Amino acid sequence: RSESADLIVVGEHGHYRRLGDVLGSTADQLARVSAVPVLIARQLPDGPPRRILVPVKESDLLGYALEWAGFLARRFDARLIAYYAVSPMIYGRIRAVSAASAEPELERELIEDGRNWLGERLEEAGIPADLADREVDIGDPSYEIVAAVERFDVDLIVMPSRAGGV
C-alpha cells in the first residue's frame, strides 16, 4: 500500500517438493491476502516473457485478466495468446442437440464460434488483433491449458484465481 503497487512479484523460497515449501511463508501469505495481484515467479527465463497465455472462461474477472495480460504484453513486447478450452461435457451436450450432420463440421463451427467470442472479449479489453492470437481446443480445460503452455512455448500465464484476483 505504501508504494501504491499494482502488482507484487515474489520469488520461490527454494527447490522443494510440496507447494507450501516452494512458496515459503511470505509468498504463501501474500498470495492469500494481497489486495493486488501476486505473481509467484519460479524458474524464471533469462529475459522478459515472449509469449503470454491467458486461459479464458466466462467470469466476472475475465476483463480484468485480459487487461493485465494486455498490459504485460505491451510492456514486454510479447505475444498474447487468448486460449479457450471447451469442456468435453459441453461439447457432448452441443453435439447431442446439434442439427449438424457431421462431427468434424460441428467441431469446426464450435472452434470458429469460440475464436469469434475470444475476439469480442479481446476487443472489449482494448487489445488489438495484431497483439493477440485466439486459440480454441476441445478437451478438459486443466489438461488443455498445460498442453497449450508447451505447444505455444509460453513464458507467462495470466489467469483469474478462484479467490477473486488475477
Backbone as a printed PyTorch tensor [residue, N CA C, xyz], in Angstrom:
tensor([[[  0.8220,  -1.1990,   0.0000],
         [  0.0000,   0.0000,   0.0000],
         [  0.8580,   1.2510,   0.0000]],

        [[  1.9590,   1.2410,   0.7420],
         [  2.8050,   2.4320,   0.8210],
         [  3.4240,   2.7770,  -0.5310]],

        [[  3.5850,   1.7850,  -1.4070],
         [  4.1620,   2.0150,  -2.7360],
         [  3.0940,   2.1500,  -3.8140]],

        [[  1.8230,   2.0050,  -3.4540],
         [  0.7160,   2.0290,  -4.4210],
         [  0.9630,   1.0300,  -5.5550]],

        [[  1.4030,  -0.1590,  -5.1950],
         [  1.7530,  -1.1830,  -6.1810],
         [  0.5080,  -1.7210,  -6.8860]],

        [[  0.6640,  -2.0030,  -8.1740],
         [ -0.3910,  -2.6390,  -8.9570],
         [ -0.1970,  -4.1490,  -9.0290]],

        [[  1.0210,  -4.5910,  -8.7280],
         [  1.3750,  -5.9950,  -8.8380],
         [  2.5170,  -6.2800,  -7.8800]],

        [[  2.4550,  -7.4410,  -7.2230],
         [  3.5440,  -7.8850,  -6.3580],
         [  4.1680,  -9.1130,  -7.0050]],

        [[  5.4790,  -9.1030,  -7.1580],
         [  6.2050, -10.2480,  -7.6940],
         [  7.0700, -10.8030,  -6.5770]],

        [[  6.9240, -12.0930,  -6.3070],
         [  7.6890, -12.7260,  -5.2390],
         [  8.3040, -14.0130,  -5.7860]],

        [[  9.5420, -14.2820,  -5.4150],
         [ 10.2450, -15.4750,  -5.8810],
         [  9.9620, -16.6690,  -4.9940]],

        [[ 10.3590, -17.8100,  -5.5110],
         [ 10.1850, -19.0350,  -4.7390],
         [ 11.1930, -19.0740,  -3.5940]],

        [[ 10.8780, -19.8530,  -2.5890],
         [ 11.7310, -19.9600,  -1.4100],
         [ 12.9240, -20.8630,  -1.6700]],

        [[ 12.6970, -21.9190,  -2.4030],
         [ 13.7640, -22.8860,  -2.6760],
         [ 13.2390, -23.9680,  -3.5860]],

        [[ 13.9540, -25.0460,  -3.7030],
         [ 13.5530, -26.1390,  -4.5770],
         [ 13.0890, -27.3050,  -3.7120]],

        [[ 11.7900, -27.3830,  -3.5230],
         [ 11.1980, -28.3930,  -2.6620],
         [ 10.0800, -29.1000,  -3.4040]],

        [[  9.5810, -30.1420,  -2.7980],
         [  8.5460, -30.9410,  -3.4370],
         [  7.1450, -30.4030,  -3.2010]],

        [[  6.8310, -29.9870,  -2.0000],
         [  5.4840, -29.5350,  -1.6790],
         [  5.3240, -28.0540,  -2.0160]],

        [[  4.1140, -27.6830,  -2.4590],
         [  3.8620, -26.3010,  -2.8380],
         [  4.1250, -25.3540,  -1.6860]],

        [[  3.7000, -25.6870,  -0.4820],
         [  3.9320, -24.8260,   0.6680],
         [  5.4080, -24.6070,   0.9340]],

        [[  6.2160, -25.6340,   0.7000],
         [  7.6640, -25.4950,   0.8770],
         [  8.2650, -24.6010,  -0.1950]],

        [[  7.7500, -24.6920,  -1.4130],
         [  8.2740, -23.8940,  -2.5150],
         [  7.9730, -22.4240,  -2.2980]],

        [[  6.7480, -22.1310,  -1.9100],
         [  6.3570, -20.7430,  -1.7550],
         [  7.0540, -20.0660,  -0.5910]],

        [[  7.1930, -20.7680,   0.4870],
         [  7.6780, -20.1280,   1.6900],
         [  6.5300, -19.3690,   2.3470]],

        [[  6.6900, -19.0210,   3.5860],
         [  5.5760, -18.4170,   4.3210],
         [  5.2160, -17.0280,   3.8050]],

        [[  6.1860, -16.2300,   3.3970],
         [  5.8870, -14.8730,   2.9150],
         [  5.1050, -14.9180,   1.6140]],

        [[  5.5630, -15.6800,   0.6460],
         [  4.8670, -15.7750,  -0.6370],
         [  3.4740, -16.3690,  -0.4540]],

        [[  3.3710, -17.3870,   0.3840],
         [  2.0780, -18.0190,   0.6440],
         [  1.0990, -17.0080,   1.2300]],

        [[  1.5360, -16.2520,   2.2140],
         [  0.6620, -15.2680,   2.8470],
         [  0.2860, -14.1580,   1.8590]],

        [[  1.2450, -13.6690,   1.0790],
         [  0.9510, -12.6390,   0.0780],
         [ -0.1150, -13.1100,  -0.9150]],

        [[  0.0430, -14.3210,  -1.3970],
         [ -0.9050, -14.8520,  -2.3810],
         [ -2.3110, -14.9620,  -1.8060]],

        [[ -2.4120, -15.1820,  -0.5180],
         [ -3.7250, -15.3600,   0.1170],
         [ -4.3950, -14.0490,   0.5090]],

        [[ -3.6340, -13.0320,   0.9010],
         [ -4.2560, -11.8410,   1.4900],
         [ -4.0620, -10.5530,   0.6950]],

        [[ -3.2500, -10.5530,  -0.3210],
         [ -2.9570,  -9.3200,  -1.0410],
         [ -4.1980,  -8.7610,  -1.7340]],

        [[ -4.3470,  -7.4450,  -1.6660],
         [ -5.4420,  -6.7660,  -2.3610],
         [ -5.1080,  -6.5380,  -3.8320]],

        [[ -3.8540,  -6.7530,  -4.2170],
         [ -3.4410,  -6.6000,  -5.6170],
         [ -2.9420,  -7.9510,  -6.1210]],

        [[ -2.8810,  -8.1390,  -7.4370],
         [ -2.3980,  -9.4160,  -7.9710],
         [ -0.9810,  -9.7350,  -7.5010]],

        [[ -0.7320, -11.0340,  -7.3040],
         [  0.5790, -11.5200,  -6.8810],
         [  1.0970, -12.4670,  -7.9650]],

        [[  2.3120, -12.2150,  -8.4240],
         [  2.9780, -13.0820,  -9.3840],
         [  4.0330, -13.8620,  -8.6240]],

        [[  3.8570, -15.1700,  -8.5580],
         [  4.8360, -16.0280,  -7.8950],
         [  5.7420, -16.5760,  -8.9850]],

        [[  6.9970, -16.1670,  -8.9490],
         [  7.9380, -16.4770, -10.0140],
         [  8.7960, -17.6810,  -9.6420]],

        [[  8.8050, -18.6630, -10.5340],
         [  9.6400, -19.8470, -10.3670],
         [ 10.3760, -20.1160, -11.6640]],

        [[ 11.5880, -20.5570, -11.5610],
         [ 12.3890, -20.9600, -12.7160],
         [ 12.2810, -19.9310, -13.8390]],

        [[ 12.6330, -18.7110, -13.5270],
         [ 12.4920, -17.6140, -14.4730],
         [ 13.4400, -17.7530, -15.6590]],

        [[ 12.9620, -17.4020, -16.8490],
         [ 13.8490, -17.3990, -18.0170],
         [ 14.8290, -16.2340, -17.9110]],

        [[ 15.7970, -16.2050, -18.7860],
         [ 16.8210, -15.1650, -18.7520],
         [ 16.3070, -13.7830, -19.1460]],

        [[ 15.2480, -13.7260, -19.9170],
         [ 14.7460, -12.4360, -20.3800],
         [ 13.2730, -12.2580, -20.0720]],

        [[ 12.6890, -11.2010, -20.6130],
         [ 11.2610, -10.9590, -20.3910],
         [ 10.4200, -12.0040, -21.1260]],

        [[  9.1460, -12.1360, -20.7560],
         [  8.2920, -13.1190, -21.4430],
         [  8.1050, -12.7550, -22.9130]],

        [[  8.1130, -13.7720, -23.7480],
         [  7.8960, -13.5770, -25.1870],
         [  6.4690, -13.9320, -25.5790]],

        [[  5.8900, -14.9190, -24.8620],
         [  4.5240, -15.3520, -25.1300],
         [  3.7770, -15.4700, -23.8030]],

        [[  2.6010, -14.8240, -23.7560],
         [  1.7830, -14.7890, -22.5450],
         [  0.4600, -15.4840, -22.8510]],

        [[  0.1530, -16.5110, -22.0900],
         [ -1.0880, -17.2610, -22.2590],
         [ -2.1390, -16.7480, -21.2860]],

        [[ -3.3450, -16.5000, -21.7970],
         [ -4.4810, -16.1180, -20.9550],
         [ -5.5660, -17.1600, -21.1500]],

        [[ -5.6560, -18.1460, -20.2370],
         [ -6.7700, -19.0940, -20.3190],
         [ -8.0630, -18.3340, -20.0110]],

        [[ -9.0320, -18.4430, -20.8990],
         [-10.2370, -17.6260, -20.8210],
         [-11.4530, -18.4940, -20.5690]],

        [[-12.2920, -18.0300, -19.6640],
         [-13.6260, -18.5990, -19.4810],
         [-14.5330, -17.4640, -19.0320]],

        [[-15.8120, -17.6590, -19.1870],
         [-16.7660, -16.6290, -18.7830],
         [-16.6590, -16.4250, -17.2810]],

        [[-16.3650, -15.2000, -16.8790],
         [-16.1380, -14.8950, -15.4740],
         [-16.2340, -13.3910, -15.2710]],

        [[-16.5840, -12.9900, -14.0550],
         [-16.5880, -11.5690, -13.7210],
         [-15.1850, -10.9790, -13.8100]],

        [[-14.1590, -11.8260, -13.6880],
         [-12.7720, -11.3650, -13.6940],
         [-12.1140, -11.4270, -15.0680]],

        [[-12.8480, -11.8750, -16.0740],
         [-12.2550, -12.0540, -17.3970],
         [-11.6670, -10.7600, -17.9460]],

        [[-12.4160,  -9.6790, -17.9130],
         [-11.9160,  -8.4130, -18.4370],
         [-10.6700,  -7.9500, -17.7080]],

        [[-10.6730,  -8.1330, -16.3950],
         [ -9.5300,  -7.7450, -15.5670],
         [ -8.2840,  -8.5450, -15.9630]],

        [[ -8.4410,  -9.8640, -16.1370],
         [ -7.3060, -10.7080, -16.5370],
         [ -6.7920, -10.3130, -17.9160]],

        [[ -7.7040, -10.0460, -18.8510],
         [ -7.2820,  -9.6500, -20.1930],
         [ -6.5790,  -8.2970, -20.1790]],

        [[ -7.0720,  -7.3650, -19.3730],
         [ -6.4040,  -6.0650, -19.2790],
         [ -4.9800,  -6.2190, -18.7470]],

        [[ -4.7980,  -7.0430, -17.7240],
         [ -3.4550,  -7.2770, -17.1770],
         [ -2.5580,  -7.9370, -18.2210]],

        [[ -3.0940,  -8.9390, -18.8950],
         [ -2.3020,  -9.6310, -19.9110],
         [ -1.9190,  -8.6730, -21.0330]],

        [[ -2.8490,  -7.8230, -21.4460],
         [ -2.5530,  -6.8370, -22.4770],
         [ -1.4830,  -5.8560, -22.0320]],

        [[ -1.5880,  -5.4050, -20.7800],
         [ -0.5820,  -4.5030, -20.2260],
         [  0.8010,  -5.1590, -20.2590]],

        [[  0.8880,  -6.3980, -19.8040],
         [  2.1720,  -7.1000, -19.7680],
         [  2.7010,  -7.3700, -21.1820]],

        [[  1.8100,  -7.7200, -22.1040],
         [  2.2410,  -7.9760, -23.4830],
         [  2.8190,  -6.7080, -24.1020]],

        [[  2.1720,  -5.5780, -23.8640],
         [  2.6910,  -4.3100, -24.4000],
         [  4.0130,  -3.9470, -23.7220]],

        [[  4.0480,  -4.1060, -22.4230],
         [  5.2340,  -3.7320, -21.6380],
         [  6.4730,  -4.5030, -22.0700]],

        [[  6.2790,  -5.8010, -22.3740],
         [  7.4120,  -6.6540, -22.7110],
         [  7.5070,  -6.9530, -24.2090]],

        [[  6.6660,  -6.3080, -25.0220],
         [  6.6300,  -6.5630, -26.4500],
         [  6.4700,  -8.0630, -26.7030]],

        [[  5.5220,  -8.6560, -25.9990],
         [  5.2800, -10.0970, -26.0590],
         [  4.0110, -10.3800, -26.8570]],

        [[  3.8830, -11.5920, -27.3040],
         [  2.6810, -12.0510, -27.9970],
         [  1.7070, -12.5860, -26.9650]],

        [[  0.4590, -12.1740, -27.0500],
         [ -0.5750, -12.6430, -26.1370],
         [ -1.3630, -13.7520, -26.8280]],

        [[ -1.6250, -14.8170, -26.1140],
         [ -2.4160, -15.9220, -26.6550],
         [ -3.6440, -16.0830, -25.7710]],

        [[ -4.8090, -15.6840, -26.2900],
         [ -6.0760, -15.8920, -25.5870],
         [ -6.5040, -17.3210, -25.8970]],

        [[ -6.7440, -18.1060, -24.8540],
         [ -6.9490, -19.5400, -25.0230],
         [ -8.2250, -19.9910, -24.3250]],

        [[ -9.0630, -20.6830, -25.0690],
         [-10.3160, -21.2090, -24.5180],
         [-10.3900, -22.6990, -24.7900]],

        [[-10.5940, -23.4790, -23.7370],
         [-10.7680, -24.9220, -23.8760],
         [-12.2260, -25.2580, -23.6040]],

        [[-12.8860, -25.8170, -24.5930],
         [-14.2850, -26.2130, -24.4700],
         [-14.3370, -27.5600, -23.7720]],

        [[-15.0210, -27.6060, -22.6610],
         [-15.1580, -28.8370, -21.8890],
         [-15.8070, -29.9290, -22.7350]],

        [[-15.3180, -31.1800, -22.6360],
         [-15.9370, -32.2830, -23.3780],
         [-17.4160, -32.4620, -23.0090]],

        [[-17.7660, -32.1490, -21.7720],
         [-19.1590, -32.2760, -21.3420],
         [-20.0390, -31.2840, -22.1180]],

        [[-19.5660, -30.0480, -22.2470],
         [-20.3170, -29.0440, -23.0020],
         [-20.3720, -29.4400, -24.4760]],

        [[-19.2450, -29.8860, -25.0050],
         [-19.2070, -30.3090, -26.4070],
         [-20.1860, -31.4550, -26.6370]],

        [[-20.2320, -32.4040, -25.7260],
         [-21.1520, -33.5400, -25.8560],
         [-22.6050, -33.0980, -25.8640]],

        [[-22.9320, -32.1350, -25.0200],
         [-24.3110, -31.6230, -24.9950],
         [-24.6560, -30.9000, -26.2970]],

        [[-23.7200, -30.1100, -26.7870],
         [-23.9550, -29.4020, -28.0520],
         [-24.1210, -30.4100, -29.1830]],

        [[-23.2720, -31.4350, -29.1910],
         [-23.3440, -32.4590, -30.2370],
         [-24.6790, -33.2040, -30.1840]],

        [[-25.1930, -33.4310, -28.9680],
         [-26.4480, -34.1710, -28.8130],
         [-27.6430, -33.4040, -29.3680]],

        [[-27.6080, -32.0820, -29.3100],
         [-28.7530, -31.2940, -29.7750],
         [-28.4910, -30.6030, -31.1040]],

        [[-27.3370, -30.8280, -31.6860],
         [-26.9570, -30.1300, -32.9170],
         [-27.6420, -30.7260, -34.1320]],

        [[-27.9530, -29.8380, -35.0580],
         [-28.5070, -30.2700, -36.3300],
         [-27.3980, -30.5990, -37.3270]],

        [[-26.1580, -30.3000, -36.9520],
         [-25.0300, -30.5770, -37.8530],
         [-24.9270, -32.0730, -38.0780]],

        [[-24.7420, -32.4550, -39.3220],
         [-24.7380, -33.8760, -39.6490],
         [-23.3960, -34.5430, -39.3850]],

        [[-22.3210, -33.8020, -39.4800],
         [-21.0020, -34.4130, -39.3430],
         [-20.2740, -33.8310, -38.1400]],

        [[-19.6880, -34.7020, -37.3520],
         [-18.9650, -34.2610, -36.1550],
         [-17.8060, -33.3140, -36.4740]],

        [[-16.9850, -33.5840, -37.5190],
         [-15.9050, -32.6330, -37.8320],
         [-16.4290, -31.2320, -38.1500]],

        [[-17.5830, -31.1530, -38.8240],
         [-18.1670, -29.8560, -39.1480],
         [-18.6010, -29.1410, -37.8610]],

        [[-19.1800, -29.8750, -36.9350],
         [-19.5950, -29.2960, -35.6600],
         [-18.3820, -28.7820, -34.8860]],

        [[-17.2980, -29.5580, -34.8670],
         [-16.0770, -29.1200, -34.1840],
         [-15.5320, -27.8410, -34.8020]],

        [[-15.4870, -27.7750, -36.1350],
         [-15.0110, -26.5650, -36.8140],
         [-15.8840, -25.3570, -36.4560]],

        [[-17.2000, -25.5470, -36.4610],
         [-18.1160, -24.4510, -36.1150],
         [-17.9210, -24.0030, -34.6660]],

        [[-17.7850, -24.9640, -33.7680],
         [-17.6060, -24.6510, -32.3490],
         [-16.3000, -23.8890, -32.1290]],

        [[-15.2460, -24.3260, -32.7810],
         [-13.9460, -23.6490, -32.6440],
         [-14.0090, -22.2490, -33.2550]],

        [[-14.6420, -22.1090, -34.3940],
         [-14.7610, -20.7840, -35.0190],
         [-15.6080, -19.8510, -34.1540]],

        [[-16.7080, -20.3650, -33.6120],
         [-17.5350, -19.5520, -32.7060],
         [-16.7290, -19.1290, -31.4880]],

        [[-15.9250, -20.0490, -30.9600],
         [-15.0710, -19.7320, -29.8090],
         [-14.0400, -18.6660, -30.1430]],

        [[-13.4520, -18.7510, -31.3230],
         [-12.4690, -17.7430, -31.7570],
         [-13.1320, -16.3670, -31.9070]],

        [[-14.3460, -16.3480, -32.4520],
         [-15.0710, -15.0830, -32.5660],
         [-15.3980, -14.5040, -31.1940]],

        [[-15.8250, -15.3640, -30.2700],
         [-16.1310, -14.9320, -28.9080],
         [-14.8800, -14.3630, -28.2390]],

        [[-13.7450, -15.0370, -28.4160],
         [-12.4850, -14.5330, -27.8740],
         [-12.1400, -13.1700, -28.4680]],

        [[-12.3490, -13.0260, -29.7670],
         [-12.0770, -11.7450, -30.4230],
         [-12.9090, -10.6160, -29.8170]],

        [[-14.1660, -10.8980, -29.5220],
         [-15.0350,  -9.8980, -28.8840],
         [-14.5280,  -9.5370, -27.4930]],

        [[-14.0940, -10.5380, -26.7280],
         [-13.5900, -10.2730, -25.3650],
         [-12.3020,  -9.4550, -25.4330]],

        [[-11.4320,  -9.7780, -26.3850],
         [-10.1850,  -9.0200, -26.5450],
         [-10.4810,  -7.5730, -26.9300]],

        [[-11.4120,  -7.3910, -27.8410],
         [-11.7790,  -6.0360, -28.2580],
         [-12.3440,  -5.2430, -27.0770]],

        [[-13.2010,  -5.8750, -26.2670],
         [-13.7550,  -5.2140, -25.0870],
         [-12.6600,  -4.7910, -24.1150]],

        [[-11.5820,  -5.5740, -24.0490],
         [-10.4750,  -5.2750, -23.1400],
         [ -9.4810,  -4.2890, -23.7560]],

        [[ -9.7510,  -3.8470, -24.9810],
         [ -8.8660,  -2.8830, -25.6280],
         [ -7.5870,  -3.4830, -26.1800]],

        [[ -7.6150,  -4.7700, -26.4820],
         [ -6.4320,  -5.4560, -27.0100],
         [ -6.5900,  -5.6080, -28.5170]],

        [[ -5.7240,  -4.9550, -29.2940],
         [ -5.8520,  -5.0320, -30.7520],
         [ -5.5400,  -6.4300, -31.2840]],

        [[ -6.1530,  -6.7500, -32.4150],
         [ -5.9970,  -8.0740, -33.0160],
         [ -4.5500,  -8.4000, -33.3470]],

        [[ -3.7320,  -7.3720, -33.6610],
         [ -2.3490,  -7.6500, -34.0280],
         [ -1.4620,  -7.9700, -32.8250]],

        [[ -1.9880,  -7.8310, -31.6100],
         [ -1.2260,  -8.1360, -30.4010],
         [ -1.5140,  -9.5510, -29.8840]],

        [[ -2.6550, -10.1370, -30.3160],
         [ -3.0950, -11.3920, -29.6990],
         [ -3.5220, -12.4320, -30.7210]],

        [[ -3.2480, -13.6880, -30.3840],
         [ -3.7610, -14.8290, -31.1280],
         [ -4.9460, -15.3870, -30.3550]],

        [[ -5.8680, -16.0170, -31.0560],
         [ -7.0380, -16.6360, -30.4330],
         [ -6.9990, -18.1240, -30.7270]],

        [[ -6.9300, -18.9190, -29.6680],
         [ -6.8200, -20.3680, -29.8210],
         [ -7.9390, -21.0510, -29.0470]],

        [[ -8.5680, -22.0550, -29.6750],
         [ -9.6590, -22.8000, -29.0480],
         [ -9.4030, -24.2840, -29.2710]],

        [[ -9.5600, -25.0710, -28.2240],
         [ -9.4570, -26.5250, -28.3090],
         [-10.6420, -27.1420, -27.5850]],

        [[-10.8840, -28.4060, -27.8640],
         [-11.9210, -29.1560, -27.1580],
         [-11.2280, -30.1630, -26.2710]],

        [[-11.4960, -30.0970, -24.9690],
         [-10.8920, -31.0200, -24.0190],
         [-10.9810, -30.4630, -22.6170]],

        [[-10.5910, -31.2640, -21.6550],
         [-10.6320, -30.8370, -20.2630],
         [ -9.7300, -29.6160, -20.0880]],

        [[-10.3030, -28.4870, -19.6410],
         [ -9.5160, -27.2500, -19.5740],
         [ -8.2040, -27.3740, -18.8040]],

        [[ -8.1890, -28.0650, -17.6730],
         [ -6.9470, -28.1400, -16.9040],
         [ -5.8360, -28.8340, -17.6890]],

        [[ -6.1610, -29.8890, -18.3990],
         [ -5.1570, -30.5840, -19.1990],
         [ -4.7920, -29.7860, -20.4510]],

        [[ -5.7860, -29.1950, -21.0710],
         [ -5.5460, -28.4460, -22.3030],
         [ -4.6840, -27.2050, -22.0580]],

        [[ -4.8720, -26.5470, -20.9150],
         [ -4.0590, -25.3670, -20.6000],
         [ -2.5980, -25.7720, -20.4410]],

        [[ -2.3510, -26.8650, -19.7260],
         [ -0.9770, -27.3410, -19.5500],
         [ -0.3760, -27.7100, -20.9020]],

        [[ -1.1430, -28.3730, -21.7530],
         [ -0.6470, -28.7310, -23.0850],
         [ -0.3730, -27.4860, -23.9200]],

        [[ -1.2200, -26.4580, -23.7760],
         [ -1.0340, -25.2180, -24.5420],
         [  0.2510, -24.5060, -24.1340]],

        [[  0.6030, -24.5850, -22.8630],
         [  1.8490, -23.9600, -22.3990],
         [  3.0320, -24.5380, -23.1690]],

        [[  3.0550, -25.8380, -23.3180],
         [  4.1450, -26.4790, -24.0560],
         [  4.0300, -26.2190, -25.5510]],

        [[  2.8270, -26.3710, -26.0990],
         [  2.6350, -26.2290, -27.5410],
         [  2.9960, -24.8370, -28.0500]],

        [[  2.6730, -23.7970, -27.2710],
         [  2.9370, -22.4310, -27.7040],
         [  4.2060, -21.8440, -27.0800]],

        [[  4.9650, -22.6710, -26.3530],
         [  6.2110, -22.2310, -25.7210],
         [  5.9810, -20.9680, -24.8820]],

        [[  5.0210, -21.0680, -23.9650],
         [  4.5760, -19.9360, -23.1490],
         [  5.5630, -19.6580, -22.0160]],

        [[  5.8170, -18.3760, -21.7790],
         [  6.7090, -17.9420, -20.7030],
         [  5.9600, -17.4760, -19.4630]],

        [[  4.6980, -17.0650, -19.6370],
         [  3.9310, -16.4910, -18.5290],
         [  2.4570, -16.8010, -18.7470]],

        [[  1.7520, -17.1560, -17.6760],
         [  0.3180, -17.3790, -17.7070],
         [ -0.3430, -16.3240, -16.8390]],

        [[ -1.3830, -15.6940, -17.3580],
         [ -2.1720, -14.7290, -16.5880],
         [ -3.5900, -15.2670, -16.5420]],

        [[ -4.0780, -15.5740, -15.3330],
         [ -5.4420, -16.0720, -15.2220],
         [ -6.0380, -15.6900, -13.8840]],

        [[ -7.3580, -15.5010, -13.8620],
         [ -8.0130, -15.1740, -12.5880],
         [ -7.9370, -16.3710, -11.6420]],

        [[ -7.9390, -16.0800, -10.3620],
         [ -7.9690, -17.1520,  -9.3700],
         [ -9.3760, -17.2710,  -8.8220]],

        [[ -9.6580, -18.3820,  -8.2150],
         [-10.9760, -18.5750,  -7.6040],
         [-11.1630, -17.6470,  -6.4160]],

        [[-10.0580, -17.1780,  -5.8520],
         [-10.1380, -16.3070,  -4.6940],
         [-10.5370, -14.8830,  -5.0610]],

        [[-10.5480, -14.5670,  -6.3460],
         [-11.0440, -13.2740,  -6.7590],
         [-10.0070, -12.3120,  -7.3010]],

        [[ -8.8020, -12.7200,  -7.5190],
         [ -7.7750, -11.8390,  -8.0750],
         [ -7.1940, -12.4140,  -9.3330]],

        [[ -6.2180, -11.7120,  -9.9190],
         [ -5.5510, -12.2220, -11.1260],
         [ -4.1740, -12.7070, -10.7560]]])
